[in-house]
Amino acid sequence: MRYLISTSSLMLLLLWPIQAQETLSSGSAPVVVAPERILTAETKYLTQLALKGFRLESQGLLIESLDGSTIFADHQSNVAFNPASVIKLATSFTALERFGPDYHFETAFYTLGTIDKKTRTLKGDLILHSTGDPVLSTAEVNRLVNEVIRQGVARVTGNLIVTGPFTYASYTKTAEGTRRVAALLRKMGIRVAGSASFRAPSGVKGTMLSTHSSASLRDILFRQNAHSVNTTAERVGEAVGGPKGVEAFLTGTVGIPASEISISRTSGLEINRITPRSTVHMLQVMIAWLAERHMEPEDIMPVAGIDSGTLQSRFRSEDYRGAVVGKTGTLPATDGGVSTLAGILYTKDRGPILFAIFNTRGSVTAYRQLQDSLLKALIEESGGPQPIHRASN
């Protein structure tokens, strides 16, 4: 039986500072109560890092209870490190807040004009309405175009107009997607007399010729995070305004200080920065947000040792299988070698525990082993695992 946390309790987390709490008494100023610190696991972990020759200034770490009342490890938690693919959680949370977990992306061709069936001519514009489907494939775009042809269109007197973010296959930007679909129309026999251009979405769509609806956003994000699919994350990012859109959500809605976040790629590729402290705070807010909608973290993140993907081979023994839900990050050639892991531990005695482990400038393989040892030791110190039981995904 796993821990059940009420929405009201989770929402209280939003009122708590990241590493300290305030108690109020009538007519008095706030009193800051420092969290309890239990650093046994941290001491062993830092010692192991040092013994293997890794520089401690290249490592970041924060592990604390879900309510922030207890800190189990804190090493440079206010220093911004490269999170690698852990930034996909920020991209995911931004998309969930923007669209909702059950949202289905729509991609459709519309006519803004009339079709002359005899000459197979659309007298007007061809509209491609898109809401930014991040998993739209070339085959699905081909089907959409073929349906336009079956509807009697071989020539367009006006323009091709794309509304909303539009990406497909490996084309992760709207401008790329627009150019490629214009070329595809020509290749498949549809001649557009005018130009291909982007227009902000509006209420006027015209007459529908073909349409495609995606899987639900929650299912898209789960697969993205379980398998760390960079292309999907780049395209999800495009749908929410790119790196700046994700940054704005984190600093505005989540409350992360602007000095603790910098995103250049919404997949986590290349150079991005966030502190362990802000990562754990984001997890707190996201868990509360999910609970409000009757969802669990494992609805959008993989369960270690159970779900296929980057965590399938970790924590897979019977002692730990199902006790860790999280997101990995790996960049072997960036910042001297980056390995990260962030998420939730489920323990018998201490309940859910949040963690963000950022390792840079070292061996990815060695870092993963140390991360796993740290979390396993903490699980044992916390009365053992309280695993999630579900079939493999």
N, C-alpha and C positions, 0 to 999 in steps of 0.2 A: 504494500500500500504506500504510494508516494505521498509527499506532503501536499496538502491542499491549502492554498493561501487565499483569503478573501480579497475581493477587489478593493474594499475599503482599506484593508491593511496595506495592500500594495500601493495604493494611491498616496498613503502617508509618506512613502519613500520620496515622492516628488518635493516634499517640504523639508527634507533632510539635506544638509550640506554633505559633500562627498566624504569627508573624513572627520566630521565632528557633528555633534547634535546640540540643540538648544532646548532648555526647559524653561517654561515661563511660570511665574507666580504672580498673583494679583498685585498690581502696583509696583512691581520690581522690574529691573532690567533683565534681559535674557542672560541666562547662565550657560556658558559653554561647558558641556560634559564631554571629556575626551573619550573616544572609544576604548574598550578593553583591548589590550595588545597581547597576543599569544604568538611568539615569534620562533617557536621551536623548529617548525618546518622551514622557515626562511633561513635560519642560521645554518642548517644542514645544507640547504640548496646553494647558498652563497659560498660555503666552504667547498662544495664539490666543483662549482664553477672555477674558483681560484686554483684548486688543485689541478684542474685540467688546462690551466694556463689562459683562461678567458679573462679579459679585463672587465672588472665589475662596473666601470663607468659606461660600458657598452650594453648594459643590461637594465631593463625596467620591469617592475613587478608590483602588482597590488592584488591581494586576495583578502576579501572581507565577507562578513555575513550579509545576507540579503537586505537586512534592515540597517546595515552600516554600523551596528553597535560593537562589532568585534573585528579587529584587524588581525589576520593570521600571517600576513607578509606584506612588507612595504619597502621597496628598494627603488629609489629614484622615481616614485610614482608621479611626480610633477614635471618630469622631463619628457619631452616629445621625442618619440622614436618612430621608425618606419614600421607600420603595422602590417605591411604586405596585404594579403587578402582578407585580413580581419576587417579592413575598411568596407568590404562587401556588406557587413552588418549595418553600417551607417547608410549605405546605398539602399539596402532592403528596407530599413525603417523609414527612410524618406519616402519611398514608393508606397509603402503600406499606409502611411499617414495621408499621402496625396490621393490615392485611388481606393483604398480599402482592400482587405484580404480576398474578397470574393469578386473583385473586379475582373472583367474579361476585356481585353483589348480588341478593338474593332479596326479592321482594314477593309475598305470598300471603294469601288469605283462608282461614280455617279455621272450622269449627263447634266449639263446645264445648257439645254438647247433641245433640238428635235433631231430625230434620226430619220433620214430618207432611206427607206428599206431598199429601194430600187438601185440607188447608187452606193449604198452602204456608207453613207456619209453622215457624220454627226455635225450638224450645223450649230456650232457653239463650242463650249469648253468641256474637256474631260477632267473630272475632279477625282483625285485620289484622296479620300478622307482617311486619315490615320490617327490613332491615339497612342502610337508608339510601341506596338507589339514587340517585345524584346526577343521573341523566339520565332518570329516569322521566317520561313525558309524560302529558298529559291523556288522549290516545287510549289509552294502555296501561292507565291506571287505569279508563277506561270499559270496556275489554275485560274486565278483571278483575271488575268489577261485573256486567257482562252475563252472565259465566259463572256467577256466584253465582245470578243469576235463573234461568238455564237449569237449575241444579241443584235448583230447586224452592223457592227462598226468596223470599218477598215480605213476610214479617213476621218480626220478631225479638222474642221476649218478654224477652230479657235486654238486655245492653249491647253497644255497639261498643267493643272494647278494642284499642288500637294498641300493639304491642310494638316497641321499638327505635326508632331515628330514622326519621322518615318525612317526606319532602319530595317534591313533584312540581311540574312546570311552573315557575311563577314563585313558588311557595310554598317559601321557603327555610328555614323553621323547622318543627320537628315540631308545635308547637301550631297553626300555620297549616294545615299539611297535614291534621291531624286534623279541624279545623273544616270544611275544604273537602270532605273525603271524606264526612263525615257529611251535609253538605248535598247532595252528589252522590247518595248513597244515597236520600235522600228524593225528589230530583228524578227518579231513575230508577225509583221505585216500590217501594223497600224501606223499610218502616216499622220503626224501632227503638224499642221501648217505653222502654228505659232511656236512659242517658246515654252520651256519647262520652268516653272517658278514655284516659290513657296509663299503661302498666304496663311495668316493666322486663322485658326478655326473660327467659323461663324455658324449661325443657325441654318443657313441656306446650303442644302446639299444637292438638290435636284432629284432626278429619278435614278434609283439604284439599278446598277447593271450586274454587280457581283459583290460578294461579301465573304469575309472570313472572321471568325471569332477565336480568340486564343483560349488556352487553359486558364484556370483561375490564377490570380497573382500569387496567392500563397503557394500553389503547386510549382509555379515558375521559380519562385524564390527558394523553395526548399531544394530543388534540383541544382540551382545556381550555387547555393551555399554548400550542399553536400559534396558536390563534385568540383567546386571552385571554378566555375566556368567564366572565364574572363570576358568573352564576347558578350554573353548575356548581361553581365554586370555593367559593361560599357554601354550597352543599349538601354538597360534600365536607367542608367545615369542620364542618357540623352533624353529619355522621356520625362525626367524630373528637373531638367534644366542644367545638366552637366555637373561637373565638380563644384561650381559655385552654388548651384541649387542645393546640393547635399550640404555644403558648408553652411549655407543660410539656415537650413532646417536645424542643424546641430547647434548653431549658436543662438538661433532665435527661439525655437520650440523646446529643444532639449536642455538648453541652458549651459552649453559648454563654452568656456571663455575662448574668444577668437585667438588668443595667444597660444592655445593648446591644440589647435587643429589647422591643418593645411592639406588640401586634397588637390592633386593634379590629375589623377585617374580614378574613376569610380570603381574600377576593378581591383585597385591596389597595386597595379603595376607601376614600376618606376619609383619616383620619390614622393611619398606622402608622409605626413606626420600627425601623431596624436599621442597624448600622454596615457599611461595606464590608468591614472585617476579618472580622466574623462571617458575612457573606454568602459570602465566599470559603472560610472554614472549613466552612460548611455544604456547599458544593459539593464540597470535598475528601472529607468524610465520605460524602456521597451517592454520589459516583463509586465509592468503595470498596465501599459497600453494593451498588450495582448490579453491580459486577464480580463480587462473591461469587455473584451469581445469574445470571451469564453475560449481563448486560445492559449496554448502552451508554447514555450520556447522551441520545443522539438517539432512544432508545426512548420517552422522555417529554418531550423538548424538540424544537422544530423546528430543521432545518438551514437556515441563512440562504441565500437565493437559490434554494432548491430546494423546500422544503415550503410549502404554502399557509398563509396566515395573516399575522401581523404582521411576520415577517421575510422574507417572499417577495420584496419589492422592494428589500431591502438586501443588499449584498455579492453582487450577482447577475452581475457581469462574470466572464468566464472566469478572471481572475487570482485571484478570491477566492471564487467560488461553491463552497459546500460546506466552507469552512474554518472557519466559525463556527457553533457550536451554542449557543443561548441563549434567554433570556426577556426580553422587552421590558416596560417599564412606562410608562404615560402618564396624567397627570392635569393637563390644561391649566388647570383652575380651582382647584387645591388647592396650597397652599404656594407661590403665585406662579407656578405652572407647573412641573410635574415631568416629567422624561424620564429613564428608567433603562434600563440594559442589563447583564445578568450572564450568564456562561456560560464557554465554553471556546473557545480558538483552537487549531487544529491546524497546527503549523509543521514545516518540514523539519529545521531545525538544532537547535531548542530543544524539540521535542516539544510536548505539550499545555501550554497556558498558561491559567490561570484569571483571570477579571477580574470586577470589579464597579464600574460607573460610575454614580454618582448625581448628577444635575444638578437643581437647584431654582432657583426664582425667576428664570425667564427663558423664552425662546422654545423651545418643544418642537421645532419644526422645525430651528432653529439648533443646538440641543443634539444632535439626531440626526446631523446632518452632522459635527459635531465628534467625536462618538463613533466614527463610521465611519472618519473620517480617522485618529484615534488608533490604532485596531485595525489598519487597513491598513498604517500606517507600521510598527507593531510586527511584523506578518507579514513585511514586506519585510526588516526588520532581522534576522529570524530565519530567513533563507534561503528565504523564500517559503512558500506554503501547502502543507499536506499534506491535501488535501480528502477528505471523505467522499463516496463514490460510491454513490448509490442513486436510484431513480426517485422522482419527485415524489409526495408524499402529499396 
